[in-house]
Amino acid sequence: MTEHLKTTMKVQRARLDLTQAGLADRAGVTRKSINAIETGAMVPSTILALKLARALGVSVEELFSLEEAPD
């Protein structure tokens, strides 16, 4: 089995009533990066994951987890 990254970013944004653009501004990245992470097209670097967690007021573990996926 392979593992892929699961994120609660969309839920966390909704909790704070933030758009993708709003979160991007807080984290210092582009809206496209936020979208790519939320859709699973991009895996964030450690630094970006930490910035996103800080911007959303949660831990990295609350924001991201590994999920097993069948091959």
C-alpha positions in Angstrom: 0.0 0.0 0.0 1.1 3.5 -0.6 0.4 6.5 1.6 -0.9 9.9 0.5 -1.3 13.2 2.3 -4.8 14.0 3.8 -5.6 17.6 4.8 -8.3 19.3 6.8 -7.3 22.7 5.3 -10.7 23.3 3.7 -12.5 22.6 7.0 -10.0 24.7 9.0 -10.5 27.6 6.5 -14.3 27.4 6.8 -14.0 27.5 10.6 -12.2 30.8 10.3 -14.4 32.0 7.4 -11.3 32.3 5.2 -11.1 32.0 1.4 -8.2 30.3 -0.3 -6.9 33.8 -1.1 -7.3 34.9 2.5 -5.3 31.9 3.8 -2.7 32.5 1.0 -2.3 36.1 2.3 -1.8 34.9 5.9 0.7 32.2 4.9 2.6 34.3 2.4 1.9 32.0 -0.6 -0.3 32.0 -3.7 -3.9 31.0 -3.9 -2.9 28.5 -6.5 -0.7 26.8 -3.9 -3.6 26.6 -1.4 -5.8 25.1 -4.1 -3.2 22.6 -5.2 -2.6 21.4 -1.6 -6.4 21.1 -1.0 -6.9 19.1 -4.1 -4.0 16.8 -3.5 -2.0 18.0 -6.5 0.8 19.4 -4.3 2.5 18.2 -1.1 3.7 21.2 0.9 7.2 21.5 2.2 7.7 21.3 5.9 8.2 25.0 6.1 4.9 25.7 4.2 3.0 23.1 6.3 4.2 24.9 9.5 3.2 28.3 8.1 -0.2 27.0 7.1 -0.8 25.5 10.5 0.3 28.7 12.2 -2.0 30.8 9.9 -4.9 28.6 10.8 -4.1 28.3 14.5 -3.8 24.5 14.6 -1.0 22.0 14.8 0.6 20.4 11.7 -0.9 17.1 12.9 -4.4 18.6 12.9 -3.9 20.0 9.4 -2.1 17.0 7.7 -2.1 13.3 8.2 -0.9 10.2 6.2 -3.6 8.0 4.8 -3.0 4.5 3.3 -4.3 4.1 -0.2 -4.5 0.8 -2.1 -2.0 0.5 -4.9 
